[in-house]
Amino acid sequence: HLVANGDQRSLVLFGGIGIWAVVAMLSINRRDGEWEKPAPLAPMAYIKPVVAGVVAYVLLALAHPYIAGISAFPG
């Protein structure tokens, strides 16, 4: 959205969210200490989140014209 719109409102909104995310990551890392690598998951454990992500992407892409008034895939 920031690249597509390029206006000041988008810069403030998405720039603010980006700054908030970086500050949150730094504060969480400082609070929780050194990161410990979790045990590896079974290969089948990755299928459910991937399917959920694809379904969410398709639903949002199809709903985009009704929410934003413009197709997510112009052309």
Backbone as JSON, one array per atom type, in Angstrom:
{
  "sequence": "HLVANGDQRSLVLFGGIGIWAVVAMLSINRRDGEWEKPAPLAPMAYIKPVVAGVVAYVLLALAHPYIAGISAFPG",
  "N": [[0.81, -1.18, 0.0], [1.94, 1.22, 0.72], [3.82, 1.73, -1.3], [2.12, 1.74, -3.51], [0.28, 3.81, -2.95], [1.72, 6.07, -1.82], [1.29, 8.48, -0.51], [1.2, 11.02, 2.11], [-0.4, 10.26, 4.29], [-0.42, 7.45, 4.13], [2.29, 6.93, 4.51], [2.64, 7.84, 7.15], [0.88, 6.09, 8.52], [1.73, 3.37, 7.82], [4.48, 3.6, 8.21], [4.5, 4.25, 10.92], [3.44, 1.88, 11.98], [5.49, 0.15, 11.25], [7.68, 1.18, 12.72], [6.68, 0.8, 15.31], [6.61, -2.02, 15.32], [9.34, -2.69, 15.19], [10.29, -1.54, 17.58], [8.77, -3.05, 19.4], [9.78, -5.65, 18.91], [12.46, -5.32, 19.73], [12.1, -4.67, 22.46], [10.82, -6.98, 23.42], [12.8, -8.9, 22.94], [14.76, -7.96, 24.68], [13.46, -8.25, 27.12], [12.93, -11.04, 27.29], [15.38, -12.3, 27.06], [18.13, -14.34, 25.84], [17.56, -16.06, 22.77], [16.22, -19.29, 22.35], [16.54, -22.06, 20.32], [13.73, -23.74, 19.08], [12.49, -27.16, 19.24], [12.57, -29.15, 16.26], [9.74, -29.25, 14.05], [7.35, -31.71, 12.93], [7.15, -32.56, 9.45], [4.48, -32.5, 8.47], [3.24, -30.68, 10.11], [3.45, -28.19, 9.05], [1.61, -27.9, 7.08], [-1.07, -27.14, 7.75], [-0.93, -24.3, 8.58], [-0.03, -23.2, 6.15], [-2.09, -23.82, 4.34], [-4.17, -22.4, 5.6], [-3.18, -19.8, 5.29], [-3.19, -19.51, 2.48], [-5.94, -19.75, 1.96], [-6.91, -17.5, 3.4], [-5.63, -15.46, 1.94], [-6.83, -15.73, -0.62], [-9.53, -15.24, 0.03], [-9.37, -12.58, 1.0], [-8.39, -11.31, -1.3], [-10.52, -11.69, -3.06], [-12.49, -10.26, -1.71], [-11.53, -7.71, -1.74], [-12.36, -5.77, -3.8], [-14.88, -5.08, -2.8], [-14.34, -4.1, -0.3], [-12.34, -2.09, -0.6], [-13.02, -0.89, -2.97], [-11.66, -1.2, -5.31], [-10.04, -3.47, -7.51], [-7.79, -5.98, -6.34], [-6.08, -6.97, -8.13], [-5.39, -5.33, -10.65], [-6.14, -4.92, -14.12]],
  "CA": [[0.0, 0.0, 0.0], [2.79, 2.41, 0.79], [4.38, 1.95, -2.63], [1.04, 2.03, -4.43], [-0.34, 5.1, -2.65], [2.8, 7.03, -1.76], [0.9, 9.76, 0.07], [1.69, 11.24, 3.46], [-1.19, 9.47, 5.23], [0.07, 6.07, 4.09], [3.61, 6.92, 5.12], [2.47, 7.94, 8.61], [0.24, 4.87, 9.02], [2.57, 2.18, 7.69], [5.75, 3.89, 8.87], [4.26, 4.13, 12.35], [3.31, 0.46, 12.29], [6.83, -0.43, 11.12], [8.48, 1.62, 13.87], [6.12, 0.1, 16.46], [7.02, -3.41, 15.25], [10.76, -2.79, 15.53], [10.41, -1.27, 19.02], [8.2, -4.2, 20.1], [10.73, -6.76, 18.82], [13.62, -5.03, 20.58], [11.74, -4.76, 23.87], [10.56, -8.39, 23.75], [14.1, -9.58, 23.01], [15.44, -7.53, 25.89], [12.73, -8.8, 28.26], [12.97, -12.5, 27.35], [16.75, -12.81, 27.07], [18.64, -15.0, 24.64], [16.62, -16.92, 22.07], [16.55, -20.71, 22.3], [15.94, -22.68, 19.15], [12.78, -24.79, 19.46], [12.65, -28.48, 18.61], [11.99, -29.14, 14.92], [8.39, -29.79, 13.9], [7.14, -32.72, 11.9], [6.83, -31.89, 8.17], [3.04, -32.32, 8.29], [2.79, -29.58, 10.95], [3.51, -26.97, 8.26], [0.54, -27.87, 6.06], [-2.24, -26.4, 8.21], [-0.78, -22.85, 8.45], [0.1, -22.83, 4.74], [-3.45, -23.86, 3.78], [-4.89, -21.28, 6.18], [-2.69, -18.58, 4.65], [-3.68, -19.46, 1.1], [-7.38, -19.47, 2.01], [-7.07, -16.11, 3.8], [-5.2, -14.63, 0.81], [-7.85, -15.79, -1.66], [-10.72, -14.55, 0.51], [-9.12, -11.14, 1.01], [-8.27, -10.84, -2.68], [-11.86, -11.65, -3.63], [-13.27, -9.25, -1.01], [-10.89, -6.41, -1.89], [-13.18, -4.79, -4.51], [-16.01, -4.65, -1.97], [-13.82, -3.37, 0.85], [-11.57, -0.92, -1.01], [-13.57, -0.28, -4.16], [-10.78, -1.43, -6.47], [-9.54, -4.84, -7.54], [-6.41, -6.18, -5.85], [-5.31, -7.37, -9.31], [-5.86, -4.54, -11.79], [-5.67, -5.34, -15.43]],
  "C": [[0.86, 1.25, 0.0], [3.38, 2.73, -0.57], [3.28, 2.36, -3.61], [0.46, 3.42, -4.2], [0.7, 6.21, -2.63], [2.43, 8.37, -1.16], [1.34, 9.83, 1.54], [0.9, 10.42, 4.49], [-0.71, 8.03, 5.29], [1.44, 5.95, 4.75], [3.52, 6.98, 6.63], [1.91, 6.64, 9.17], [1.2, 3.69, 8.99], [3.96, 2.39, 8.27], [5.63, 3.77, 10.38], [4.14, 2.68, 12.78], [4.68, -0.22, 12.23], [7.72, -0.07, 12.3], [8.01, 0.9, 15.13], [6.59, -1.36, 16.48], [8.48, -3.58, 15.66], [10.96, -2.56, 17.03], [9.88, -2.46, 19.83], [9.17, -5.38, 20.07], [11.93, -6.53, 19.74], [13.27, -5.17, 22.06], [11.43, -6.2, 24.29], [11.87, -9.15, 23.86], [14.84, -9.21, 24.28], [14.79, -8.15, 27.13], [12.96, -10.3, 28.4], [14.37, -13.08, 27.35], [17.1, -13.51, 25.76], [17.64, -15.99, 24.08], [17.13, -18.36, 22.08], [15.81, -21.34, 21.14], [14.98, -23.79, 19.57], [13.07, -26.1, 18.74], [12.0, -28.44, 17.23], [10.6, -29.79, 14.9], [8.37, -30.88, 12.84], [6.76, -32.02, 10.59], [5.33, -31.63, 7.96], [2.5, -31.15, 9.11], [2.78, -28.26, 10.19], [2.33, -26.83, 7.31], [-0.63, -27.01, 6.5], [-2.04, -24.88, 8.12], [-0.64, -22.39, 7.0], [-1.29, -22.8, 4.08], [-4.27, -22.69, 4.31], [-4.46, -19.95, 5.55], [-3.18, -18.42, 3.24], [-5.17, -19.13, 1.08], [-7.63, -18.02, 2.4], [-6.7, -15.17, 2.67], [-6.28, -14.58, -0.26], [-9.1, -15.03, -1.22], [-10.52, -13.04, 0.54], [-8.99, -10.57, -0.4], [-9.64, -10.74, -3.34], [-12.71, -10.56, -2.98], [-12.72, -7.84, -1.21], [-11.73, -5.4, -2.67], [-14.35, -4.27, -3.67], [-15.56, -3.83, -0.78], [-13.19, -2.04, 0.42], [-12.11, -0.23, -2.25], [-12.73, -0.45, -5.4], [-10.23, -2.85, -6.37], [-8.12, -4.9, -7.02], [-5.49, -6.53, -7.01], [-5.79, -6.6, -10.53], [-5.33, -5.09, -13.11], [-6.56, -6.28, -16.16]]
}
